[in-house]
Each structure stands twice: as C-alpha cells, then as structure tokens.
Amino acid sequence: MVSREQIRLLTIDDVHLVERLLHTSEYIYQRFTLEELPGQLKHYPAVGIFSGNSLYGFLISQVLSSPCAWIGGFGVSWTESTKYSRVLNRLLEQLSLHLITYGVRYLHYSGNDAAHDWLRNTLLTRGFIPYRQLYSYDKYDFHVPTTGNQQITVRPVRLLTDRAALLKIEEACFEDLWRYDGTAFSDIVATHPYFVVAELNGQVVGYQFNTIDANAGYLVRIAVHPSVNKQGIGARLMTEAIRFFANAHVSHIMLNTQDNNMHAHRLYEWFGFVRVDQMGFVLRKHL
C-alpha cells in the first residue's frame, strides 16, 4: 500500500508533473500532444493519484460535446506499473463523479489496435462496452488524383467569425461523441499547425485540420456540410492537406475513420491511402 495516498483534481499548475510521467514511463495512453496538455488540464476534468507530493498516476478527460466525453490520457509510473489496473480503477471512480457534474453521461475510450491495446480488456471489466470500430489508413506519397473544386476559397480559420459555422457543420456531419464544441475548437486553433476552412459563395461550408508528430503527419479531421456534398469540396480540402504535408516533409500521412463511413473510405482510397490491417475501436461507458 502506498503511504499517504491522495487523489485530487489536477490543474494547470500540475502540468510539469504530468509531463514527467509522460517522459519517464512507458505505461502511457494519450490522445494529446505535449503542446495540447496545458489546454487539457485547463479546460477538462483530470485527476491524479499521489504519494505525498509525488504524482504516480493520472487520468485526463476530453469533453468534446456534452453528454459525451473521452478518456484523453492515462499514465502510471514505472514503480506502480504492476498495479496499473488498481490505479485506473481508483482514478475512473473519481473522474466519473466530476464528469457527471459537467453533464456528461457517456465516457469513451479509443484505441488503434483492438488485438494489442493494453487497456481494452481492463476497461471491459469496468463497465465499458464495444461501441464503434475504426479503420486506419496510411499514405506514403503526395500524389493527388484531382485538385478538387477550384471555385471555392480555402483559407486559414478565423475562429472569432467562423465559430458559428463550424458548430453547424459539427451538428450536421457527426454524431454527438465526435462533435467538437467551441472550447475544443479554440484549443485546436492554438495547438495545431494547420486549420483551414472552405468557403463557397462567402459561406463557410467545410473545414480541415492536421497535426505533425515526430516525422508523421496526422490528418485529424475533414468535414463538409451535407448540403454541398458532391461538389468537389472534400477533394479540394484533401488536396490542400496533402500539399501541407508535402511541404512539411513528413514520412507518411495517417488517419482513421469509422468502419461504416463509406463516403470517407472512397475519398481516402481515391487519394491513395491504404487501409492497414489493425482495427481501431471505441468503447463506451454509461456513467
């Protein structure tokens, strides 16, 4: 038993303690970059477990759109790694109580490889159930089969004036667990190197943003309002994204999407993305 064990909410003042665990332990799950970590601790509930003043475990949430939230990160120190299941259970109990006060009713967890994910089976014993399957795609060149609709304007996002349009696109395109809210968009603008919108006749009808980690490019999200589908807008956004990655000299581009999103599959495969064997997944827990 760890002496003087304490669980409490983490704040922005704890960022260096979390960073230390991220750098020193291999028992880590994270859906954020180091640049995003301060925003995660500032805007979303997170809990840590301490021995005295020493943090040896954390659980961070990402609230995209109530009533849904995600597990954004979990970590445990090397010294407590054999007890990671116990640590996760303690932190889940406390985090769930805080999320409920935010109006959250469903907590989600996503992994890239259902066959080898180190937390999946543990979460399945703690009330999580299989909810969605995800396909992963990779692309190792910068060839594009089309340049898409050249009549639209693609420009950097201006969140102050674009926010309302972005939220309308979220509502029209995605089910609740995938939707970003205004706070999430603010964090994305602050931490991602590429975020553009597509304008048609002066109206924002789509958006796309990416990030880069080490030498890999991540195409995080591409969205076009359903009212303007089949006008080459998604293809134009994809073309501009690949140009960004080419200029950044990434080794390859990665993305994932739901297994039943056939429209997205066709677009990605047309642009030369190849589906990888591993199957991603989403788990859900009703709080």
N, C-alpha and C positions, 0 to 999 in steps of 0.2 A: 504493500500500500504506500502510495506516495504521500509524504508528510505535507501538511498544510496545503492540501489540495483545494483549489478555488476555481470556480467557473464564473466568468463575468463577460459582459458585453465588451467588445473591442472598439476602440475609437481610432481616429486618425493619428493619435499620439503613439499607437502601438504598431505603426507601420514597419518600423525597423525590427521589431521582434518577429513579426511575420516574415519579413524578408530574410531574416537569419535562418529560420526554419526552411524556407524555400531554397536557400543556398546550401544548407548543410545536411539535409535529409533526402533520401530517395523515396520516402513514403509520402508522396505528394500527389494530389489531384488538383488541377487548376484549369479554369476556363478563362483566365485573365492574364494579361501581361504585367510585368512589373510596373510599367507606366500607368496601367489601369488600377493598380492596387490602392493607391490613396483614395481614388473616387469610390471604389467598392466599400472601403471602410467608412467613408464619409456619408454615403447615401443609403447603404443597405445594412440590415442587421447582421452582425457577425459575433461569434462567441469564441472565447479562448479558455483553455484549461491550464492552470498554473501550479507549479510547486514553489511556494514562496513568491519571488518576483520573476521566476523563470517560466516562460511560455513553452509548453511542450506539446500542445495540440491546438488546432484552430479549425473552425467551420464557418465559412463565409457564404452568404446568400447573395443572389442577384434577383431583385424584384423587377421584372420587366413590365408586367401589367397585372394588377390585382384582378382576379383572385389567384393568380399564378406566380410562383417564384421558382428559382433554380438554386441548386447547390452550385455555388461558384467556385469553391475551393475547400479542400480538406487536407490537413497535414499533421503528421505526428513525428516527434523527434526519433532519432535512432535509438536512444536509450529506452523509449517506451514503445518501440515499434512492434514488439511481440504482443502488446496489449492494445493494438490499434482498434480492434473491434469494440472493446470496452470503452475506449476514448470516444470513438464515433458515436456510440450509443448515448453516452452522457451528454455530448455536445448536441446531438439531434434533439434530445428531450428539451434542452434549454432553448435552442434556436426556434423550435416549433412554437413554443409559448410566445416568443417575441413576434414571429411572423403572423400569428393569428391576430395580434393587435394591429397589424398593418392591413387587415382584411384579406390575408392570404388563406386560401383553403386547400390549395394543391401545391405540393412541393415536388420538383422534378430533378432528375439526375440524368445526364447523358454521358455515354462512353463511345469510344471509337471502335472497339473490338469486343463484341459480346463474348467471344470464346476465351479471352485472356484478361478481361478487366478485373483488377484486384479488389474492387469494392462491390461489384454487382451482386454476388451471392450473399454478402453480408447485408446489403440493403434489402434484398428479397426476404430476409428473415425478420426485417423490421418494418413491415407494412407496406413496402414499395411493391408495385406490380408492373409487369411489362406493359408499355403503353404505345410506343411507336418504334419502328425500325428505320434506320438511316443508311443510305448508300454514300460511299465516299468515292471521289473522283480525283485523279491526278492528270496533269498536263505537263509535258517536258519540252515543249517548244512554244513559239509565239506566233505560229501561223493562224490566220483567221480566214474563214471561207467567205466572209462578206464584211462590209463595213457598216451594215445596218442603215437605218433611216438617217440620211444626211440633212433632212429638213428640220430636225429637232435641234435644240440647243442643249449642249452638255456643259455644265459649269459647276464650280465649287459650291457646296451647300452654303446658304446664309441662314443660319438657324433662326434668327430673330424673325425673319419674314417667311421662312419655309416650314416652320414647325407645324402649323395647322394642316398644310398639305401632306406632310409626311405622316401625320397621325391618321389622316383619312385613308392614305394608301395602306397603312398597317391594318386598319379596320376592314378594308375591302379585300386584302390579299391573304391574311393569316388568321388562323385560329388563335384563341387567347394565349396559349402558352408560348407562342412565338412572337407576340407583339412587343415592340419597344414602346415605352412611354416617353414623355418629354425629358425626364431626368436621364434616362438611358441615352437618348439622342445627344444630350449635352455632353455626357461622358465620352461618347463615341467621337464626336467632333474634336474633343480635347486630346484624345489619345491615338486616333487612327490617322495615318499619313495621307489617306486618300478617301474622300467622301464627296461625291458629285450628285447632282440632280439632273433629270431630263425635263426640259420644258417644251411643250407643244402649244403653239399659239399663246405664249405668255403664261401658261399654266404648268405648274409642276405636276408631272404625271408618272414619274418614276425616280428611283434613286439607286445608288450602288456605293458600297464602301468596302475597303480592303485593309489588311494589315500585313506586316512582314515580321517574321520571327526567325532569327539567325539568317539562313540563306533561302528560306522557303517563303513563298507568297501564299497568303490565305485570302481567297475570295469569300468574304464573310456573308454578304447579302446582296441580292439583286432583286428589285421589286418594280413592277409596272402595274398601274391601276388597270383593273379588268376592262374598264370602259374603252381603253385604247389598245387592247390586245391585237396581235396580228398586224401591227403597223411597223415592225422592224425596230421598235424602241429597245426591247431587251437585247437584240443583237447589237445595236449601237452601243449600249452600255457595256456589253461584254467586250466588244472591240476596244473601247477606251480602257477598260480594266486591264486587258492583256497588254496594251501599249504601256500602261503604267508599270506593270511587272517587268516588261522587257527593258524599260529604261532603268529599272532598279536592279537589273542583272540577277534576278533570283534563279535558283537552280531548277525549281519547278513550282507549279501552282496547284494548290489543293482546295477542295470544297466538299461540303456534304449537303444532302437533301433528303427529304422523306422518300421512302421507297415507293409511295403511291403518287408522287408528283411527276406524272408522265410528261407534262409540258416542259418542266425543268430538265428532265432527263434528255429529251430530244434536243434542247438548246445546247446543253453541255456536250453531248456526244457529237453534235454537228460541228462544234468548235474544237474537236479533237481531244476532249477529256476522256480518259479511260477509267472505267469503274474498277476499283481494287477489290480483292477477294473478301477482306474483312468486313463484317457487318456491324454498323453502329446501332445504337439503341437509345431509347428514352424510357426511364422508369418514372412512375408517379405514385405519390403517397397522399392520401386524403388526411388532412390534419384535423 
